[in-house]
Amino acid sequence: MTVDFASRAAQPSAHVARARRLLRGGLAGAAAAALLSLVVAGLVHGLDGVLSAGVAVAIVLFFYGVGQYVMVRSADAGAWTLMAVSMVSYGFRAGVLGVVLWAFLTYADRWPAMVPVVLFATTVTVVVGWLAAEIWTFAHLRIGVFDAEYAPPSGAGGAA
């Protein structure tokens, strides 16, 4: 029996494969929610609604997409490294979101086409779509869990 190490090296680890599936699942759920939001916003508020929904979709996809992509790239790292990378990524994304929100609030009069209720509703809808699909995907991942056979400590010979 021969083992083809070259093809095995090209295969991503189980951690990376799972993180990729979560990324694809989240994107699928967000895309479905985004499409629904764009259609509803267009029907209710016209072009301004579509523009507002599009901005909200872009912000949510940036926030969750970058976060999950970082998880894909660092899936094989150790626990401490993964935690540090997660925290730095979250801090960066939250900072960018804060700057965008500050700019919107400071210069809201320069963007009269933005419909705040559409921004809010689309953001919530796409976040829920992403998370619901990611949870569904996670629930359907095949992650083996094996318990080792119980072995009593040595020297526990039956003395009570």
Secondary structure, 3 states (H helix, E strand, C coil): CCCCHHHHHHCCCHHHHHHHHHHHHHHHHHHHHHHHHHHHHHHHHHHHHHHHHHHHHHHHHHHHHHHHHHHHHCCCCCHHHHHHHHHHHHHHHHHHHHHHHHHHHHCHHHCCCCCHHHHHHHHHHHHHHHHHHHHHHHHCCCCCCCCCCCCCCCCCCCCC
